[in-house]
Amino acid sequence: MTNFLPRPDESQQSPQPTQPPQPQKEPSLDLRCGGVRLTIQRVPAWLVTAVTTAVGSGLAWWLQR
């Protein structure tokens, strides 16, 4: 006699739990100009840092003149 377990049928396996659909998030930035539409879902941190540094440097230079 061999020692084996029968292969479970597909119908005997419990169904995998399904996750509810995620609601769509609002875009961070939505620009429309004529027929062109630019949608940004998430602004990268490096871009915020670069813009803030550039604006701060430009403002400091402008105020010291």
N, C-alpha and C positions, 0 to 999 in steps of 0.2 A: 504494500500500500504506500502510495506517495503522499507526501505532506504538501498540500497546496491549497490556496484559497481561491475560490471562484472569482472571476473578474466581475466587478459590479456592473450592472446594466446602466445605460444612460438614464433610464427612467427612475432608478433607485437612488441616484445621487441627489443630494439636496441642491436646489437652485442657488446660484451665487447671488448674494444680495446686490441689488442695483442701487446706485446713488441717485438721488433726485437731480434733475437738471439744474445747473447753476444759472442764476439770473444774470443777464448781460449787464456789465458795468457801464456806467456813463463814461464817455471819453473825457480825458483831461483837457483836450483842446480840439476844437472842431472849427476849421476855417473854411469858408466858402467864398469863392470869387468867380462869378460867372458860372462856367461849366466845370470849374476845378474845385475839388473838395479834398481837403487835407485833414485827416483824423489822426490824432495821437492818443493812444490808449494810456501810456504811462511815460512820464518825462524822466529820463535817466538822471541819476544823482550827479554824474560827472558834468552833464550839461548845465544843470542848475549852478554847480560850483563854478564852472568856467564863466558863465554869464555874470554871476554875482561878483567875481573877481575883476572881470573886465569893466563892469559898470562902476565899481568902487574905485578902481585905479583911475579911470577916466574922470570921475567926479572929483577925486582928490587933486588931479592935475589941473582941472578947470578952476577949482576954488583957490589954488595957490597962485594963479596968474595975476 
